[in-house]
């Protein structure tokens, strides 16, 4: 007698179906949310265009925005986003991006709060588009976007001195060079004047999330003081990573002083050792990064001139330790919290509306 089908199957085929449907539903939800956001951003752009057009052709002053905000709120009481301040942002948004195609292709893919950060913090159209694309590619929140702008990521990206052009294939050289920054911003660390390299290493590991964020997307942390055995002798690498997009190991050596030519020889050895002991088929050549307190461009270029392994040299900045007298004069955490609450309360409706 044939067995009747189970009402609640629990075999692997059922769970495979369930997981597949979950992924499809989440994907559809994400696409729907992105489509709604893009329509909203384009609506804001068109509203801004109309305001700009009327002010230019008919001589309307800024008071019209206040009137328009009141009338739109009256007509759409349940819809946020039509405050006076937000309408002014819409006008600025339209002025900043007169090309509708560019808006659809880039900034319309970001939430409104991201666009407000781009408008408020940047004057250069080129930089706005650059940061917008980075935010899209890496999924930055508006706070992370603002932080990257404040840290001048645009100016720091690709600023390290490297020998990548000579030691890597052209398609890898450009991508690898853009991976490096100069300087790296470790303002989440406070180090005294007598700090040693191990203090810097411990500080970075103690703030590993902030450290990885500053390094950029794709870095997977493998270990600190990573042991490498060569000819029965153990050597230790300060920090070892694997980059999931470049498909290669990345060795980072930390120095608390100015770059010296001997650093490149040491790093060259580490990179060769990783290539011979860890690298497997499918891995691309290992890259070395030397992080120093300061460097001379000419000295670095001479030191890397004949090195055959890909190595980059960058600097870093940390937050200086404050003198005790100045620390005593700073407000306490409780005072800052009270002042922040008062400031938020005072702003009230002036805050930009969240779509």
Secondary structure, DSSP 8 states (H G I E B T S, - for coil): ------SS--SHHHHHHHHHHHHHHHHHHHHHHHHHHHHHHHHHHHHHHHHHHHHHHS---THHHHHHHHHHHHH-TT----SHHHHHHHHHHHHH---HHHHHHTGGGS-HHHHHHHHHH---HHHHHHHHHHHHHHT--HHHHHHHHHTTHHHHBT-SEE-HHHHS-HHHHHHHHHH-BSSEEEEEEEE-TT--HHHHHHHHHHTHHHHHHHH-TTEEEEEEEEEEEETTEEEEEEEEEEETTTTEEEEEEE-SSB--HHHHHHHHHHHHHHHHHT--TT----EEEEEESB--HHHHHHHHTT--S-EEEEEEEEEE---HHHHHHS--HHHHHHHHHHHHHHHGGGS----
